[in-house]
Each structure stands twice: as C-alpha cells, then as structure tokens.
Amino acid sequence: MCSAAILPESQRAKELSMAELVVEGDELVLRLNRVEKLEAVHGDLRAPRSSVRSVQVLEDAHEAADHGMKVGERLPGYSEVATVLTAGERLFAVVHHDTPRGVRVDFQGGDYDAWIVGSPDPESLKRRIEN
C-alpha cells in the first residue's frame, strides 16, 4: 500500500481534494476523496436529478449538520463527514473548516432525505444543480 508521501503530486492532490458535487447526465453525484470515504465509511453518492426537491444555500453548513446521531467523522464546527440521523431524517454531510458555507439538497425518495455539502461558492453550485 502506498502512503500519500510517495504518491505522484497529481494523484496526492486528487486524493486530498475536497468533496465535489457534480451533475452527470441525469444524475447528481457527490464524489468523495479517499480520506472522506474512510471518514464517512461510505463511497460516492448518486441520486437522480428528478428526485431533487429543492436546493438551499447555507451560510453555516456546520450548523445544519450538527444535530442528531452521526456515523462517520465529526469535529463540531470544524468538520463533518458522516451520515446524520436527526428528526426523522437521514442526511449525508460533508463540510470542512475551509468551506463552512454550503448547500442543502433535499430529495424525494432515495437513500437520503438530504445532502449537506460545503462549498466555497454555494450560489454557483445551486445554479448548476437547478439547471
């Protein structure tokens, strides 16, 4: 097994980059980096775009992910990469200290009621998801 210290720079950067929420055809895909997959005990997430009910910009994505029982990594107010069970909802959150703002994507049906994703530009992310 390779350690991050001996991986080529491009591969190391890819493995340590933050989660990315992208539109791929008719699907919304939440790509997690290798470390996030380990923290969350989870792989990438996928959902049909047709299941998206709403997208909200969050000024404090940590707060939105800071309630309930978590399965995964959590450092309150600093980093959450976890499944969150709260108030009858099942959420997936990936929010880091350097991306405290983000989006909440609500779904109808599927494995999760919502994804909470930190983003340096949540307004642009919201527009990409809704278009």
C-alpha positions, 0 to 999 in steps of 0.5 A: 500500500502506498502512503500519500508521501510517495504518491505522484503530486497529481494523484496526492492532490486528487486524493486530498481534494475536497468533496465535489458535487457534480451533475452527470447526465441525469444524475447528481453525484457527490464524489468523495476523496479517499480520506472522506470515504474512510471518514464517512465509511461510505463511497460516492453518492448518486441520486437522480436529478428528478428526485431533487426537491429543492436546493438551499444555500447555507451560510453555516453548513456546520450548523445544519449538520450538527444535530442528531446521531452521526456515523462517520467523522465529526469535529463540531464546527470544524468538520463533518463527514458522516451520515446524520440521523436527526428528526426523522431524517437521514442526511449525508454531510460533508463540510470542512473548516475551509468551506463552512458555507454550503448547500442543502439538497433535499430529495424525494425518495432515495437513500437520503432525505438530504445532502449537506455539502460545503462549498466555497461558492454555494450560489454557483453550485445551486445554479448548476444543480437547478439547471 
